[in-house]
Amino acid sequence: MSGRVPDLANRNRNPNPNQIALRSDWAKGYSRKGAALFGLGRYAEAIGTYQQGLAYEPDNVQMRQACVDIEDKLQLSKTLFEAVTDGSVPRTTAALHMGASPDAFTGEDSTTSLMVAAKMGSAELVQSLLAAGAKPSLKNAHGDTAAAFAKRGGHEAVVKLLPAEKATPSMSGMFASAKSFARSAAKTAEEAAVLAKQKADAAMAKAKERPDTP
């Protein structure tokens, strides 16, 4: 591999759609967006972006080389995903040592290698993937995280390795909170009204006590 892609990624870490929107035929815009996507580990999207740029500038050597480099990395990440799916610790370790990105290749429903390992309850695979930079916060197309898979499967050893999921308030809980807030607000308003009336009554009583001016 040439190593050119990492250099591109360091130039711009954030994809800027405006660079392409202003001039859709500007190959440099696709090149920068592709590099940023690569830097974020979104290999498939990066390749697609470079290919769009090559449609406007077919002879761009830099983008062609970037596609080749990322294709190799994507294939390596696919090898990792398959190794984890098979539950093979040796193959997983070998792929990670070769530089496979844990989150670059996912299943059709966006399930990552870490989710697969957590689902099968392999603490050893989970530890290896986390050490290699796998993101436990990622969710698949159904909203499941690696921790959710581990918890659902009753794999306590794996659950302890993963950060706890943030609880999402249920609709009933949100409704109850809103109802409680409304009651509190109504009570505060009622107390304020009573206090205002008391002050008004006191002011009127004071006015009546004053002697009439001759």
N, C-alpha and C positions, 0 to 999 in steps of 0.2 A: 504493500500500500504506500501511496505517496506521502500521506500526512498532510496534504493540502487542506483538507476539509476542516480540521481543528483550527487552522489559522483563520479560515473564513469565519468560523463560528465565533471567534474572539472579537471580530470586528463589530458585530451587532447581535446581541443576545435576544433582542425582542423583535419578532416579526412585525413589520410595519406595512399594513395593507395599503396605505396611502401611496407608497412608492410605486405600487403596481396599478392602483386605481387611476393615478394621474396619467400614466402612459403605459397601457397594457403591452406595448411592444418593446418596452425597455428591459432588456435582458438582465441588466445589473440589478433591477429591483427583485427579480425572481432569484438571482444569485444570493442576494443578501437575506431574503426571506428563507431560502433553503438552508443557508448557513445557520440562521437563528434556530430554525426547527431542529436541525441536527444537534445543535448545542443543548436543546431541551430534551434530547433523546427521542424525538418524534421522527424516527427514521423513514417510515413509509411516506409520511407527509412531505418530508424533505425531498425525497426522490421524486415525488409527483410534482413538486414545485420546480425543481431543476429541469424536469422534462418539459414543463410548460415554457420555461425560459429558452430551452433548446429549440422549441418550435419556432421561435422568433430569430434565434441566432444559432443555427445548427453546427457551426464551426467553432463554437466557444469551447476551447480545450479545457478550461478550468472547470466549467460545469459538467462536461463529459466525464472528467476524472473524478469529480465529486460524486457523480452517480455511481461510478464503479466502486469507489471506496465505501460508500454508504451501503450499497448492495451487499458487499462482503460482510459488513458489520451487522446488517439486518439478518443475513443468513446465519451468522454465528449466534445471534440472539434467538433465532428460531431453533437452532440446535440445542441451546440451553433450555428453551421452553419444552422441547420434546423429551429432554433428559429428565427434567423435573416431573413431567407428566408420567414418565415411566418409573419414577421413583428411584432413579439411578444416582446415587451419591457420587460415584467416581466420575461419571460423565458430566454431571453438573459441576463438579469441582474443576474438571479439565476445561470446560467451556468458560467458566469464570476466570480461570488463570489465563486464558487466551484473550480476555478482555471483553467478554460478552456483556452487554448491558441488560440487567435484569428486567427492565420494564419496556424495552424497545419493541419486543414482539409479544403480541397478545392473541388470545383466542378470538373467535368471531364476535363474542359478546363482551370483548375488552377485558377478559379475565387474564390477569398477569401470572407470571411464574410463581410469585409469592402467594397469590390466592390459591393456586393449585396445590402448592406444598402445604399450606395451612389447612386446606380442605381434607387432604389425606392424613393430616396429623403428624407430619414429619418435622420434628423439632430440629433435627440436624440440617435438613434442607432449608428450613426457614432461617436458621442462624446464618448459614452460608450466604443466602440471598440478601439478608439485612446487612451483613458485613460488606457486601459488594455494592450497597447503595440502593437496594430495592425500596420503593416508597410504600409504606404500609397504609398511607392515607388514600391511596388511589381506590376508585370504585369501578366496578364493571357496569355493564349496561343496565343491570337490575338494581344498582345502588348498593351492592355488597362490597365490603372491604375484606381483607385477609382475616382480620379479627372476627368478623361476622361469620365467616366460614368455619373458623376454628371453634368458636363458641357454639355454633349450631351442631357441630360434630362432636362436641363434648371433649375436645382435645385440650385439656387444661394446661399441659406443659407448653403447648404452642401459644395459648391465650396469654400466658405470663410473659412470653417473649415480645408480644405486640402491644403497642400503646392502646389504652382503652378507647373505645369509640365514644364520641360525644353524643350524649342522649339528645334525640330529636323530640321536641315536645309534640304530643299527640293533639289531634283536633279537639278531643274532649278536654284535655288539660288546658289548651289555649282558651277554650270557651269558658271553662271554670275560672281561669285567671281574669278574663275580661269581665265576667259576671261579678267577681269579687271586687274588682277595681270600680265597677259601676256602683256597687253598693256603698263602697267607701266614699266615692265622690258624692253620692246622694246624701249620705250621712253628714259629710262635711258641709254641704250646701245648706242642709236643714239646720245644723248648729249655727251656721253663720246668720241665717235668717232669724233664728230665735234671739241671738245676741243683738242683732240690729233692732229688732222690735223692743227688746229690753231697754236699749239705749234711747230709742225714740220715746218710750213710755216714761223713762226717767226725765228726759228733757221736757216733756209736756207737764209732768208733775211739778218740776222746778219752776216752770213758767207760771203755773197757777198759784204757787206760793208767794210770788212776788207781789208787793202791794201796788195798787193802781196809782199811777202818777197823777196828782191833781192838775 
